[in-house]
Amino acid sequence: MLEKTALVLIDVYNDFLHPDGKSTAALSESLTKFNTIEHIQQAMHAARSANIPVYYSLHQQYHDGKYAGFEHWNPMLRSVESSHAFEEGSFGAQILEGLEPDPKNGDTVISKHWNQSSFNNTDLDWLLRQRDVTNVVFAGLVANTCIETTARVANENGYKVTML
């Protein structure tokens, strides 16, 4: 069963997790209360020790003009655009140190997601099916948006879902 399992880490950017991140202050109480970073690290280390591949789902990165002409805004896109979160080339758009992908483990960075789902408009489903993955474990940020939406889509696509 483990050979059909993958861990998907969602939005483990410095802008969410590092003390100097643009969005960390809004999440700091929750990050501290639930030891979020430690638990993500534990999940990643457990996956690697069991030879379970880790997939990285990262939000689209901001740059000037990226959202120019957008007609169908939602709060997530407005927040990224107004805060310049995950700005291309910035410290905030880097994966938190210690959580980086390890290609030797089969870790894969998927195409970046635009909104909350790591499946919509990305190659995650295709990449999981290439390895015949049927069980997905989700960890990362933010539970009530990106993780929950991704888990719901995964369930609708027939995956067995675990949310950490």
DSSP file (Angstrom, degrees, kcal/mol; ACC not computed):
  #  RESIDUE AA STRUCTURE BP1 BP2  ACC     N-H-->O    O-->H-N    N-H-->O    O-->H-N    TCO  KAPPA ALPHA  PHI   PSI    X-CA   Y-CA   Z-CA
    1    1 A M    >         0   0    0      0, 0.0     3,-1.5     0, 0.0   133,-0.2   0.000 360.0 360.0 360.0 -36.5    0.0    0.0    0.0
    2    2 A L  G >   +     0   0    0      1,-0.3     3,-1.8     2,-0.2   133,-0.1   0.829 360.0  64.3 -62.8 -30.5    2.9    2.4    0.7
    3    3 A E  G 3  S+     0   0    0      1,-0.3    -1,-0.3    49,-0.1    48,-0.0   0.674 102.2  50.0 -68.4 -13.4    4.1    2.0   -2.8
    4    4 A K  G <  S+     0   0    0     -3,-1.5   131,-2.8   129,-0.1   130,-2.6   0.106  97.0  97.3-106.0  20.1    0.9    3.6   -4.0
    5    5 A T  E <   -a  135   0A   0     -3,-1.8     2,-0.3   128,-0.2   131,-0.2  -0.839  46.6-178.3-113.6 146.1    1.2    6.6   -1.6
    6    6 A A  E     -a  136   0A   0    129,-2.0   131,-2.6    -2,-0.3     2,-0.5  -0.991  21.0-137.1-138.2 147.6    2.5   10.1   -2.1
    7    7 A L  E     -ab 137  54A   0     46,-2.3    48,-3.3    -2,-0.3     2,-0.6  -0.904  17.4-159.8 -99.8 131.0    2.9   13.1    0.2
    8    8 A V  E     -ab 138  55A   0    129,-3.4   131,-2.1    -2,-0.5     2,-0.6  -0.956   0.7-160.5-114.8 115.7    1.9   16.4   -1.2
    9    9 A L  E     -ab 139  56A   0     46,-3.0    48,-3.0    -2,-0.6     2,-0.5  -0.851  12.7-153.5 -95.7 124.7    3.3   19.5    0.4
   10   10 A I  E     -ab 140  57A   0    129,-2.7   131,-2.7    -2,-0.6    48,-0.2  -0.872  60.3 -23.2-109.2 124.6    1.3   22.6   -0.4
   11   11 A D        +     0   0    0     46,-3.4     2,-1.0    -2,-0.5    -1,-0.2   0.857  65.2 168.7  51.1  50.6    2.7   26.1   -0.4
   12   12 A V        +     0   0    0     45,-0.2    84,-2.5    -3,-0.2    -1,-0.2  -0.212  27.3 148.6 -86.2  46.1    5.7   25.5    1.9
   13   13 A Y  B >>  -E   95   0B   0     -2,-1.0     4,-2.2    82,-0.2     3,-1.2  -0.399  62.2-119.6 -77.7 152.8    7.0   29.0    1.0
   14   14 A N  H 3> S+     0   0    0     80,-2.6     4,-1.7    77,-0.4     7,-0.3   0.858 112.0  68.2 -56.9 -36.6    9.0   31.2    3.2
   15   15 A D  H 34 S+     0   0    0     77,-2.2     8,-2.5    79,-0.2     9,-0.5   0.728 112.5  31.0 -61.5 -19.4    6.2   33.8    2.9
   16   16 A F  H <4 S+     0   0    0     -3,-1.2    -1,-0.2    76,-0.2    -2,-0.2   0.778 133.6  25.4 -98.9 -37.7    4.0   31.5    4.9
   17   17 A L  H  < S+     0   0    0     -4,-2.2    -3,-0.2    19,-0.0    -2,-0.2   0.776  96.2  83.9-107.6 -30.5    6.5   29.7    7.2
   18   18 A H  S >< S-     0   0    0     -4,-1.7     3,-2.5    -5,-0.3     6,-0.2  -0.515  80.0-121.2 -78.8 144.2    9.6   31.8    7.8
   19   19 A P  T 3  S+     0   0    0      0, 0.0    -1,-0.1     0, 0.0     6,-0.1   0.780 115.5  49.4 -54.3 -27.1    9.4   34.5   10.6
   20   20 A D  T 3  S+     0   0    0      4,-0.1    72,-0.1     3,-0.0    -5,-0.1   0.338  86.0 124.4 -93.8   7.0   10.3   37.1    7.9
   21   21 A G    <>  -     0   0    0     -3,-2.5     4,-0.6    -7,-0.3     3,-0.4  -0.316  69.6-122.8 -69.4 150.6    7.6   35.9    5.5
   22   22 A K  T  4 S+     0   0    0      1,-0.2     4,-0.1     2,-0.1    -6,-0.1   0.798 110.7  30.3 -63.5 -31.2    5.0   38.3    4.2
   23   23 A S  T  > S+     0   0    0     -8,-2.5     4,-0.8     1,-0.1     3,-0.4   0.414  93.1  94.8-108.7   0.3    2.1   36.2    5.4
   24   24 A T  H >> S+     0   0    0     -9,-0.5     4,-1.5    -3,-0.4     3,-1.0   0.876  77.9  60.0 -63.3 -38.9    3.6   34.6    8.4
   25   25 A A  H 3< S+     0   0    0     -4,-0.6     4,-0.4     1,-0.3     3,-0.3   0.886 103.3  51.6 -58.4 -39.2    2.4   37.2   10.9
   26   26 A A  H 34 S+     0   0    0     -3,-0.4    -1,-0.3     1,-0.2    -2,-0.2   0.742 121.1  34.2 -68.9 -22.1   -1.2   36.4   10.0
   27   27 A L  H <X S+     0   0    0     -3,-1.0     4,-2.9    -4,-0.8     3,-0.4   0.473  87.9 101.8-108.1  -6.0   -0.5   32.7   10.6
   28   28 A S  H  X S+     0   0    0     -4,-1.5     4,-2.4    -3,-0.3     5,-0.3   0.831  79.5  52.2 -58.1 -39.7    2.0   32.9   13.5
   29   29 A E  H  > S+     0   0    0     -4,-0.4     4,-2.8     1,-0.2    -1,-0.2   0.940 115.8  41.1 -61.5 -46.1   -0.5   32.0   16.3
   30   30 A S  H  > S+     0   0    0     -3,-0.4     4,-2.4     2,-0.2     6,-0.3   0.908 112.7  54.4 -67.7 -42.9   -1.6   28.9   14.4
   31   31 A L  H  <>S+     0   0    0     -4,-2.9     5,-1.7    -7,-0.2     6,-0.3   0.896 116.2  39.3 -58.0 -40.8    1.9   27.9   13.3
   32   32 A T  H ><5S+     0   0    0     -4,-2.4     3,-1.0    -5,-0.2    -2,-0.2   0.941 114.4  51.4 -74.0 -49.6    3.1   28.1   16.9
   33   33 A K  H 3<5S+     0   0    0     -4,-2.8    -2,-0.2    -5,-0.3    -3,-0.2   0.865 121.5  32.4 -57.9 -39.4    0.0   26.5   18.6
   34   34 A F  T 3<5S-     0   0    0     -4,-2.4    -1,-0.3    -5,-0.2    -2,-0.2   0.297 100.9-125.6-104.9   9.2    0.1   23.5   16.2
   35   35 A N  T <>5 +     0   0    0     -3,-1.0     4,-2.5    -4,-0.3     5,-0.2   0.905  43.2 173.8  48.3  47.2    3.8   23.1   15.6
   36   36 A T  H  >< +     0   0    0     -5,-1.7     4,-2.5    -6,-0.3     5,-0.2   0.897  68.7  47.5 -55.5 -50.0    3.1   23.3   11.9
   37   37 A I  H  > S+     0   0    0     -6,-0.3     4,-2.5     1,-0.2    -1,-0.2   0.929 112.8  49.2 -62.3 -45.3    6.7   23.4   10.7
   38   38 A E  H  > S+     0   0    0      1,-0.2     4,-2.4     2,-0.2    -1,-0.2   0.901 112.2  48.7 -60.2 -41.2    7.8   20.5   12.9
   39   39 A H  H  X S+     0   0    0     -4,-2.5     4,-2.4     2,-0.2    -1,-0.2   0.882 110.2  50.3 -69.5 -37.2    4.8   18.4   11.8
   40   40 A I  H  X S+     0   0    0     -4,-2.5     4,-2.5    -5,-0.2    -2,-0.2   0.928 111.7  49.2 -63.7 -43.3    5.5   19.1    8.1
   41   41 A Q  H  X S+     0   0    0     -4,-2.5     4,-2.8    -5,-0.2     5,-0.2   0.910 110.1  51.1 -61.5 -42.3    9.1   18.2    8.6
   42   42 A Q  H  X S+     0   0    0     -4,-2.4     4,-2.6     2,-0.2    -1,-0.2   0.916 110.8  48.5 -61.2 -43.5    8.1   14.9   10.4
   43   43 A A  H  X S+     0   0    0     -4,-2.4     4,-2.4     2,-0.2    -2,-0.2   0.921 112.6  48.2 -63.0 -43.4    5.8   14.0    7.5
   44   44 A M  H  X S+     0   0    0     -4,-2.5     4,-2.5     2,-0.2    -2,-0.2   0.929 113.4  46.5 -63.8 -45.6    8.5   14.7    5.0
   45   45 A H  H  X S+     0   0    0     -4,-2.8     4,-2.5     1,-0.2    -2,-0.2   0.894 112.4  50.7 -65.2 -39.2   11.1   12.7    6.9
   46   46 A A  H  X S+     0   0    0     -4,-2.6     4,-1.2    -5,-0.2    -1,-0.2   0.917 111.0  49.1 -63.6 -42.6    8.6    9.8    7.4
   47   47 A A  H ><>S+     0   0    0     -4,-2.4     5,-3.2    -5,-0.2     3,-0.5   0.945 112.7  46.9 -61.9 -47.6    7.8    9.8    3.7
   48   48 A R  H ><5S+     0   0    0     -4,-2.5     3,-1.5     1,-0.2    -1,-0.2   0.889 109.1  53.2 -64.5 -38.9   11.4    9.8    2.6
   49   49 A S  H 3<5S+     0   0    0     -4,-2.5    -1,-0.2     1,-0.3    -2,-0.2   0.759 112.7  45.8 -69.1 -21.2   12.3    7.0    5.1
   50   50 A A  T <<5S-     0   0    0     -4,-1.2    -1,-0.3    -3,-0.5    -2,-0.2   0.244 116.9-114.4 -99.9  11.3    9.5    4.9    3.6
   51   51 A N  T < 5 +     0   0    0     -3,-1.5    -3,-0.2     1,-0.2    -2,-0.1   0.834  63.9 153.0  56.9  35.4   10.6    5.8    0.0
   52   52 A I      < -     0   0    0     -5,-3.2    -1,-0.2    -6,-0.2   -46,-0.1  -0.841  46.1-120.0 -93.0 126.4    7.3    7.7   -0.5
   53   53 A P        -     0   0    0      0, 0.0   -46,-2.3     0, 0.0     2,-0.5  -0.350  19.8-141.0 -68.1 147.9    7.7   10.4   -3.2
   54   54 A V  E     -b    7   0A   0    -48,-0.2    54,-2.3    48,-0.2     2,-0.4  -0.942  11.4-159.5-111.6 127.3    7.0   14.0   -2.1
   55   55 A Y  E     -bc   8 108A   0    -48,-3.3   -46,-3.0    -2,-0.5     2,-0.6  -0.878   8.2-145.6-106.0 138.6    5.2   16.3   -4.5
   56   56 A Y  E     -bc   9 109A   0     52,-3.0    54,-2.3    -2,-0.4     2,-0.6  -0.917  11.0-169.9-109.9 117.3    5.5   20.0   -4.1
   57   57 A S  E     -b   10   0A   0    -48,-3.0   -46,-3.4    -2,-0.6     2,-0.4  -0.932  14.3-179.4-106.6 115.2    2.5   22.1   -4.9
   58   58 A L        -     0   0    0     -2,-0.6    55,-1.7    52,-0.3     3,-0.1  -0.911  27.1-114.0-120.6 142.3    3.4   25.8   -5.0
   59   59 A H  B     -f  113   0C   0     -2,-0.4    55,-0.2    53,-0.2    53,-0.1  -0.351  47.0 -85.1 -69.6 150.3    1.2   28.8   -5.6
   60   60 A Q        -     0   0    0     53,-2.7     2,-0.3    55,-0.1    -1,-0.1  -0.229  50.3-118.8 -49.4 142.4    1.8   30.9   -8.7
   61   61 A Q        -     0   0    0     -3,-0.1    26,-0.2     1,-0.1     2,-0.2  -0.691  23.7-118.5 -93.4 144.8    4.5   33.5   -8.0
   62   62 A Y  B     +g   87   0D   0     24,-0.9    26,-3.0    23,-0.8     2,-0.3  -0.492  36.8 160.5 -79.0 144.6    3.8   37.3   -8.3
   63   63 A H    >   -     0   0    0     24,-0.2     3,-2.4    -2,-0.2     4,-0.3  -0.937  52.6 -77.3-152.4 155.4    5.5   39.7  -10.7
   64   64 A D  T 3  S+     0   0    0     -2,-0.3    17,-0.0     1,-0.3     0, 0.0  -0.244 118.1  12.9 -53.1 130.8    4.4   43.1  -11.9
   65   65 A G  T >  S+     0   0    0      1,-0.0     3,-1.5     2,-0.0    -1,-0.3   0.342  87.1 121.6  86.6  -5.6    1.7   42.8  -14.5
   66   66 A K  T <  S+     0   0    0     -3,-2.4    -2,-0.1     1,-0.3    -1,-0.0   0.856  83.4  36.2 -59.7 -35.5    1.0   39.1  -13.9
   67   67 A Y  T >  S+     0   0    0     -4,-0.3     3,-2.0     2,-0.1    -1,-0.3   0.261  84.9 138.0-102.6  11.6   -2.7   39.8  -13.1
   68   68 A A  T <  S+     0   0    0     -3,-1.5     3,-0.1     1,-0.3    -4,-0.0  -0.360  75.5  11.5 -60.3 130.4   -3.1   42.6  -15.6
   69   69 A G  T 3  S+     0   0    0      1,-0.3    -1,-0.3    -2,-0.1     2,-0.2   0.435  85.0 153.5  82.7  -0.3   -6.4   42.2  -17.4
   70   70 A F    <   -     0   0    0     -3,-2.0    -1,-0.3     1,-0.2     3,-0.2  -0.441  19.0-180.0 -63.6 131.4   -7.8   39.6  -15.1
   71   71 A E        +     0   0    0     -2,-0.2     2,-0.4     1,-0.2    -1,-0.2   0.564  68.7  58.6-106.4 -15.3  -11.6   39.8  -15.1
   72   72 A H  S    S+     0   0    0      2,-0.0    -1,-0.2     0, 0.0     2,-0.1  -0.567  71.4 173.3-122.4  68.2  -12.5   37.0  -12.6
   73   73 A W        -     0   0    0     -2,-0.4     3,-0.0    -3,-0.2    -2,-0.0  -0.345   9.8-173.6 -72.1 150.7  -10.8   37.9   -9.4
   74   74 A N     >  -     0   0    0     -2,-0.1     4,-2.3     1,-0.0     5,-0.2  -0.891  43.8 -95.5-132.7 170.4  -11.2   36.0   -6.1
   75   75 A P  H  > S+     0   0    0      0, 0.0     4,-2.3     0, 0.0     5,-0.2   0.840 121.7  55.6 -57.5 -34.4   -9.9   36.9   -2.7
   76   76 A M  H  > S+     0   0    0      2,-0.2     4,-2.3     1,-0.2     5,-0.2   0.949 110.2  43.7 -63.2 -49.3   -6.9   34.7   -3.1
   77   77 A L  H  > S+     0   0    0      1,-0.2     4,-2.5     2,-0.2     5,-0.2   0.905 114.0  51.0 -64.0 -40.4   -5.7   36.3   -6.3
   78   78 A R  H  X S+     0   0    0     -4,-2.3     4,-2.7     1,-0.2     5,-0.2   0.896 109.9  50.6 -62.9 -39.5   -6.4   39.8   -4.9
   79   79 A S  H  X S+     0   0    0     -4,-2.3     4,-2.2    -5,-0.2     6,-0.4   0.924 111.8  45.9 -65.4 -44.9   -4.4   39.0   -1.8
   80   80 A V  H  X>S+     0   0    0     -4,-2.3     4,-1.6     1,-0.2     5,-0.8   0.924 115.7  47.1 -63.6 -44.0   -1.4   37.7   -3.7
   81   81 A E  H  <5S+     0   0    0     -4,-2.5    -2,-0.2    -5,-0.2    -1,-0.2   0.911 115.6  43.5 -66.3 -42.8   -1.5   40.7   -6.0
   82   82 A S  H  <5S+     0   0    0     -4,-2.7    -1,-0.2    -5,-0.2    -2,-0.2   0.841 122.9  36.3 -74.7 -32.1   -1.8   43.3   -3.3
   83   83 A S  H  <5S-     0   0    0     -4,-2.2    -1,-0.2    -5,-0.2    -2,-0.2   0.608  97.4-132.3 -93.6 -12.9    0.8   41.8   -1.0
   84   84 A H  T ><5 -     0   0    0     -4,-1.6     3,-0.8    -5,-0.2    -3,-0.2   0.827  41.1-179.5  59.9  32.5    3.2   40.7   -3.7
   85   85 A A  T 3 < +     0   0    0     -5,-0.8   -23,-0.8    -6,-0.4    -1,-0.2  -0.300  61.8  15.0 -61.7 147.7    3.3   37.3   -1.9
   86   86 A F  T 3  S-     0   0    0      1,-0.2   -24,-0.9   -25,-0.2    -1,-0.2   0.862  87.9-168.1  56.2  40.2    5.6   34.7   -3.4
   87   87 A E  B X   -g   62   0D   0     -3,-0.8     3,-2.5   -26,-0.2     6,-0.5  -0.402  30.6 -98.7 -65.6 128.9    7.2   37.3   -5.6
   88   88 A E  T 3  S+     0   0    0    -26,-3.0    -1,-0.1     1,-0.3     3,-0.1  -0.157 106.0   9.4 -49.2 132.8    9.4   35.8   -8.3
   89   89 A G  T 3  S+     0   0    0      1,-0.3    -1,-0.3     4,-0.1     2,-0.1   0.408 103.4 122.4  78.9  -2.2   13.1   35.7   -7.3
   90   90 A S  S X  S-     0   0    0     -3,-2.5     3,-0.7     1,-0.1    -1,-0.3  -0.462  76.0-114.8 -92.5 164.4   12.4   36.8   -3.7
   91   91 A F  G >  S+     0   0    0      1,-0.2     3,-1.7     2,-0.2   -77,-0.4   0.880 115.8  59.8 -58.0 -40.4   13.2   35.1   -0.4
   92   92 A G  G 3  S+     0   0    0      1,-0.3   -77,-2.2   -78,-0.2   -78,-0.3   0.752  99.2  56.2 -64.2 -25.3    9.5   34.7    0.2
   93   93 A A  G <  S+     0   0    0     -3,-0.7    -1,-0.3    -6,-0.5     2,-0.3   0.333  89.8  96.7 -90.7   6.9    9.0   32.6   -2.9
   94   94 A Q  S <  S-     0   0    0     -3,-1.7   -80,-2.6    -4,-0.1   -79,-0.2  -0.668  85.3-103.9 -92.3 151.9   11.6   30.0   -1.9
   95   95 A I  B     -E   13   0B   0     -2,-0.3   -82,-0.2   -82,-0.2     5,-0.1  -0.533  50.9 -91.7 -70.6 138.6   10.8   26.8   -0.1
   96   96 A L    >   -     0   0    0    -84,-2.5     3,-2.3    -2,-0.2     4,-0.2  -0.244  51.4 -96.4 -54.0 134.3   11.5   26.9    3.6
   97   97 A E  T 3  S+     0   0    0      1,-0.3    -1,-0.1     2,-0.2    -3,-0.0  -0.278 112.5  29.1 -55.3 132.7   15.0   25.7    4.4
   98   98 A G  T 3  S+     0   0    0     -3,-0.1    -1,-0.3   -57,-0.0    -2,-0.1   0.231 109.2  72.4  98.1 -12.1   14.9   22.0    5.4
   99   99 A L    <   +     0   0    0     -3,-2.3    -2,-0.2   -87,-0.1    -3,-0.1   0.281  66.5 133.3-113.2   8.4   11.8   21.3    3.3
  100  100 A E        -     0   0    0     -4,-0.2    -6,-0.0    -5,-0.1    -3,-0.0  -0.172  64.0 -93.5 -62.6 151.7   13.4   21.4   -0.1
  101  101 A P        -     0   0    0      0, 0.0    -1,-0.1     0, 0.0     3,-0.1  -0.297  28.4-150.7 -62.7 148.7   12.8   18.7   -2.7
  102  102 A D    > > -     0   0    0    -48,-0.1     3,-2.0     1,-0.1     5,-1.6  -0.910   4.3-165.3-122.2 100.1   15.2   15.8   -2.9
  103  103 A P  G > 5S+     0   0    0      0, 0.0     3,-1.4     0, 0.0    -1,-0.1   0.790  87.7  65.6 -56.8 -28.6   15.3   14.4   -6.5
  104  104 A K  G 3 5S+     0   0    0      1,-0.3    -2,-0.0     2,-0.1     0, 0.0   0.763 101.5  50.3 -64.9 -23.7   17.0   11.2   -5.3
  105  105 A N  G < 5S-     0   0    0     -3,-2.0    -1,-0.3   -51,-0.0   -51,-0.0   0.505 124.3-105.5 -88.0  -6.2   13.8   10.4   -3.4
  106  106 A G  T < 5 +     0   0    0     -3,-1.4    -2,-0.1    -4,-0.4     0, 0.0   0.602  61.6 167.4  88.4  12.4   11.7   11.0   -6.5
  107  107 A D      < -     0   0    0     -5,-1.6     2,-0.4   -54,-0.1    -1,-0.2  -0.316  15.0-164.1 -62.5 144.8   10.4   14.3   -5.2
  108  108 A T  E     -c   55   0A   0    -54,-2.3   -52,-3.0    -6,-0.0     2,-0.7  -0.997  20.0-145.5-137.4 132.5    8.7   16.4   -7.8
  109  109 A V  E     -c   56   0A   0     -2,-0.4   -52,-0.2   -54,-0.2     3,-0.1  -0.888  29.0-150.3 -94.1 118.5    7.7   20.1   -8.0
  110  110 A I        -     0   0    0    -54,-2.3   -52,-0.3    -2,-0.7     3,-0.1  -0.272  33.1 -74.2 -81.6 172.0    4.4   20.2   -9.9
  111  111 A S        -     0   0    0      1,-0.1    13,-0.2   -54,-0.1    -1,-0.2  -0.404  65.8 -92.8 -64.5 146.2    3.3   23.1  -12.1
  112  112 A K        -     0   0    0    -55,-0.1     2,-0.2   -53,-0.1   -53,-0.2  -0.305  36.4-129.0 -70.3 140.9    2.2   26.0  -10.0
  113  113 A H  B     -f   59   0C   0    -55,-1.7   -53,-2.7     1,-0.1     8,-0.1  -0.607   6.8-153.5 -89.7 150.4   -1.5   26.4   -8.9
  114  114 A W  S    S+     0   0    0      6,-0.4    -1,-0.1     3,-0.2     4,-0.1   0.835  75.7   3.8 -90.4 -38.7   -3.4   29.6   -9.4
  115  115 A N  S    S-     0   0    0      2,-0.4   -55,-0.1     5,-0.2    -2,-0.1   0.066 111.0 -49.8-122.3-131.0   -6.1   29.4   -6.7
  116  116 A Q  S    S+     0   0    0     29,-0.1    34,-0.4    -2,-0.1     2,-0.4   0.808 103.8  83.4 -88.2 -29.4   -6.7   26.9   -4.0
  117  117 A S        -     0   0    0     32,-0.2    -2,-0.4     1,-0.1    -3,-0.2  -0.594  55.3-160.8 -84.2 131.5   -6.7   23.5   -5.8
  118  118 A S  S    S+     0   0    0     -2,-0.4     6,-0.5    28,-0.4    -1,-0.1   0.518  95.1  50.5 -80.6  -5.8   -3.4   21.8   -6.4
  119  119 A F  S >  S+     0   0    0      5,-0.1     3,-1.7     4,-0.1     6,-0.2   0.837  86.8  88.1 -96.3 -43.6   -5.2   19.8   -9.1
  120  120 A N  T 3  S-     0   0    0      1,-0.3    -6,-0.4     3,-0.1    -5,-0.2  -0.390 109.5  -4.8 -66.1 127.7   -6.9   22.5  -11.2
  121  121 A N  T 3  S+     0   0    0      1,-0.2    -1,-0.3    -2,-0.2     2,-0.2   0.758 117.2  95.7  62.7  29.0   -4.7   23.8  -14.0
  122  122 A T  S <  S-     0   0    0     -3,-1.7    -1,-0.2    -9,-0.1     4,-0.2  -0.796  80.3-118.5-133.2 178.9   -1.7   21.8  -12.9
  123  123 A D  S  > S+     0   0    0     -2,-0.2     4,-2.6     1,-0.1     5,-0.2   0.177  77.6 110.9-103.2  16.0   -0.1   18.5  -13.8
  124  124 A L  H  > S+     0   0    0     -6,-0.5     4,-2.7     1,-0.2     5,-0.2   0.933  77.5  47.0 -58.9 -50.4   -0.5   16.9  -10.3
  125  125 A D  H  > S+     0   0    0     -6,-0.2     4,-2.4     1,-0.2    -1,-0.2   0.930 114.1  48.3 -58.6 -46.3   -3.1   14.3  -11.3
  126  126 A W  H  > S+     0   0    0      1,-0.2     4,-1.4     2,-0.2    -1,-0.2   0.919 112.9  47.8 -60.3 -45.3   -1.1   13.3  -14.4
  127  127 A L  H  X S+     0   0    0     -4,-2.6     4,-0.7     1,-0.2    -1,-0.2   0.889 111.8  49.4 -66.6 -39.2    2.1   13.0  -12.4
  128  128 A L  H ><>S+     0   0    0     -4,-2.7     5,-2.4     1,-0.2     3,-1.0   0.920 109.8  51.4 -64.0 -43.0    0.5   10.9   -9.6
  129  129 A R  H ><5S+     0   0    0     -4,-2.4     3,-1.3     1,-0.3    -1,-0.2   0.790  98.5  66.0 -67.6 -26.7   -1.1    8.5  -12.1
  130  130 A Q  H 3<5S+     0   0    0     -4,-1.4    -1,-0.3     1,-0.3    -2,-0.2   0.813 109.5  38.7 -62.6 -28.5    2.3    8.0  -13.8
  131  131 A R  T <<5S-     0   0    0     -3,-1.0    -1,-0.3    -4,-0.7    -2,-0.2   0.239 115.4-116.9-103.4  10.8    3.4    6.3  -10.5
  132  132 A D  T < 5 +     0   0    0     -3,-1.3     2,-0.3     1,-0.2    -3,-0.2   0.833  50.4 175.4  56.8  35.7    0.1    4.6  -10.0
  133  133 A V      < +     0   0    0     -5,-2.4    -1,-0.2     1,-0.2  -128,-0.2  -0.555  17.3 164.1 -72.7 131.9   -0.5    6.6   -6.8
  134  134 A T        +     0   0    0   -130,-2.6    26,-3.0    -2,-0.3     2,-0.5   0.519  61.1  61.2-120.5 -17.0   -3.9    6.0   -5.2
  135  135 A N  E     -ad   5 160A   0   -131,-2.8  -129,-2.0    24,-0.2     2,-0.4  -0.961  63.3-172.9-118.5 124.5   -3.3    7.3   -1.7
  136  136 A V  E     -ad   6 161A   0     24,-2.9    26,-2.1    -2,-0.5     2,-0.5  -0.957   9.3-162.2-121.9 137.2   -2.4   11.0   -1.1
  137  137 A V  E     -ad   7 162A   0   -131,-2.6  -129,-3.4    -2,-0.4     2,-0.4  -0.965  14.2-155.4-115.2 128.4   -1.4   12.6    2.1
  138  138 A F  E     +ad   8 163A   0     24,-2.9    26,-2.9    -2,-0.5     2,-0.3  -0.880  21.7 155.8-112.1 136.8   -1.6   16.4    2.3
  139  139 A A  E     +a    9   0A   0   -131,-2.1  -129,-2.7    -2,-0.4     2,-0.4  -0.969  32.7  61.3-147.2 158.1    0.3   18.8    4.5
  140  140 A G  E    S+a   10   0A   0     -2,-0.3     2,-0.3  -131,-0.2     3,-0.3  -0.975  72.5  11.8 132.3-141.3    1.3   22.5    4.3
  141  141 A L  S    S+     0   0    0   -131,-2.7    -2,-0.1    -2,-0.4  -128,-0.0  -0.916 100.7   8.7-129.7 150.5   -0.6   25.7    4.0
  142  142 A V    > > -     0   0    0     -2,-0.3     5,-1.8     4,-0.2     3,-1.7   0.685  53.6-168.5-104.0 135.7   -3.3   26.9    4.4
  143  143 A A  I 3 >S+     0   0    0      1,-0.3     5,-1.5    -3,-0.3     6,-0.1   0.844  86.6  47.1 -56.5 -43.8   -5.6   24.2    5.8
  144  144 A N  I 3 5S+     0   0    0      3,-0.1    -1,-0.3     4,-0.1    -3,-0.0   0.456 128.0  19.8 -85.1   2.2   -9.0   25.9    5.2
  145  145 A T  I <>5S+     0   0    0     -3,-1.7     4,-2.7   -29,-0.1     5,-0.3   0.443 130.2  21.4-126.4 -83.2   -8.2   26.9    1.6
  146  146 A C  I  >5S+     0   0    0     -4,-0.3     4,-2.2     1,-0.2   -28,-0.4   0.895 127.0  43.1 -64.7 -44.3   -5.5   25.2   -0.4
  147  147 A I  I  ><S+     0   0    0     -5,-1.8     4,-2.6     2,-0.2     5,-0.2   0.955 117.7  45.2 -68.2 -47.8   -5.3   21.9    1.6
  148  148 A E  H  ><S+     0   0    0     -5,-1.5     4,-2.3    -6,-0.5    -2,-0.2   0.929 115.1  46.9 -62.4 -45.4   -9.0   21.4    1.9
  149  149 A T  H  X S+     0   0    0     -4,-2.7     4,-2.3     1,-0.2    -1,-0.2   0.925 113.7  48.6 -62.9 -44.4   -9.8   22.3   -1.7
  150  150 A T  H  X S+     0   0    0     -4,-2.2     4,-2.6   -34,-0.4    -1,-0.2   0.908 111.1  50.6 -62.0 -42.3   -7.0   20.0   -2.9
  151  151 A A  H  X S+     0   0    0     -4,-2.6     4,-2.4     2,-0.2    -1,-0.2   0.891 109.5  50.5 -64.1 -39.7   -8.2   17.2   -0.7
  152  152 A R  H  X S+     0   0    0     -4,-2.3     4,-2.3     2,-0.2    -1,-0.2   0.925 112.3  46.2 -65.0 -43.7  -11.8   17.5   -2.0
  153  153 A V  H  X S+     0   0    0     -4,-2.3     4,-1.8     2,-0.2    -2,-0.2   0.906 111.3  52.8 -65.6 -40.3  -10.7   17.4   -5.6
  154  154 A A  H  <>S+     0   0    0     -4,-2.6     5,-2.5     1,-0.2    -2,-0.2   0.925 109.5  49.1 -59.6 -44.4   -8.5   14.5   -4.9
  155  155 A N  H ><5S+     0   0    0     -4,-2.4     3,-1.6     1,-0.2    -1,-0.2   0.920 110.0  50.6 -61.1 -44.3  -11.4   12.6   -3.3
  156  156 A E  H 3<5S+     0   0    0     -4,-2.3    -1,-0.2     1,-0.3    -2,-0.2   0.805 107.2  55.6 -63.8 -28.2  -13.6   13.5   -6.4
  157  157 A N  T 3<5S-     0   0    0     -4,-1.8    -1,-0.3    -5,-0.2    -2,-0.2   0.399 125.3-102.2 -85.9   3.0  -10.8   12.1   -8.6
  158  158 A G  T < 5S+     0   0    0     -3,-1.6    -3,-0.2     1,-0.3     2,-0.2   0.534  73.9 139.3  94.2   6.7  -10.9    8.8   -6.7
  159  159 A Y      < -     0   0    0     -5,-2.5     2,-0.5    -6,-0.2    -1,-0.3  -0.530  57.3-119.2 -80.8 150.6   -7.8    9.1   -4.5
  160  160 A K  E     -d  135   0A   0    -26,-3.0   -24,-2.9    -2,-0.2     2,-0.4  -0.823  41.5-149.3 -84.4 127.6   -7.8    7.9   -0.9
  161  161 A V  E     +d  136   0A   0     -2,-0.5     2,-0.4   -26,-0.2   -24,-0.2  -0.832  26.0 178.9-115.1 136.9   -7.1   11.1    1.1
  162  162 A T  E     -d  137   0A   0    -26,-2.1   -24,-2.9    -2,-0.4     2,-0.5  -0.999  12.1-161.2-128.5 130.4   -5.3   11.9    4.3
  163  163 A M  E      d  138   0A   0     -2,-0.4   -24,-0.2   -26,-0.2   -26,-0.0  -0.948 360.0 360.0-111.1 128.5   -5.0   15.4    5.6
  164  164 A L              0   0    0    -26,-2.9   -25,-0.1    -2,-0.5    -1,-0.1   0.417 360.0 360.0 -96.9 360.0   -2.4   16.2    8.2
